[in-house]
């Protein structure tokens, strides 16, 4: 670089005109590659076979490059091919430029082939244990795509999951859908039917389904305590809401006490129902569909760990193209 600077200092007095190169693009880089090939081959004639281009075309490219740089780069004629002082500087700098581009390309390829860093996943209550989420299968597929990425997981409420994704404190969230939030993408993955459950021996269990539908609103109910989507709001607006329990395990405990009733996803409740500990009531009249989605931040460029996770999601759930959840 010192030799280049010395040469440039000597040339500064030679070039009288005030000239600025401006933006360098793909076209100039292509011309520089041709110029480098001519110099490496020792002249225009020898470069013909190397570039697989005729001598007139090579000459045009070199002339255009000289005009673009406002410099005479080489002498060609009966005396043979030789570089000017300016040409020697440009040749050295072109070599440095192409070496840098090669290193840049190699680094990018390495980053793509060996994805590293963290993937931060936040999950709503019990989602990872729901067979419909296929979470273990997702992690297995993701590990094949990104074996060098470490996972950081946490369980949190829907509202907090949305907040930390928006604040770039998490990359992926698994949440029951309850509202579309600006700034997030939601990819639907599965749905579950939800019913009102009561404990064994609860007064509602001794009634017909028609009576249950009439009486269900008279008993204390536990609910999630979050803003409800329209389908759920219609189901609970007349219920006697007496306790807040966001997490299913806590809500189930309140139901098992016999003092409260409450909505639970059918898949979550089925094992307890098989044991005879709880029972769904008014199933035809009191039910709604709970959609579960993978949420991630809207951005023009996802980080590589997140991008690979979404590819794993598409693979496992056989999704051709990611799209907004149909809510």
Beta strands, then each sheet from edge to edge (+ up, - down):
strand 1: 74-75
strand 2: 82-83
strand 3: 117-123
strand 4: 149-155
strand 5: 172-176
strand 6: 184-199
strand 7: 220-223
strand 8: 240-244
strand 9: 261-265
strand 10: 278-281
strand 11: 287-297
sheet 1: 1+ 2-
sheet 2: 4+ 3+ 5+ 11- 6+ 9- 7- 8-
sheet 3: 4+ 3+ 5+ 11- 6+ 10-
end
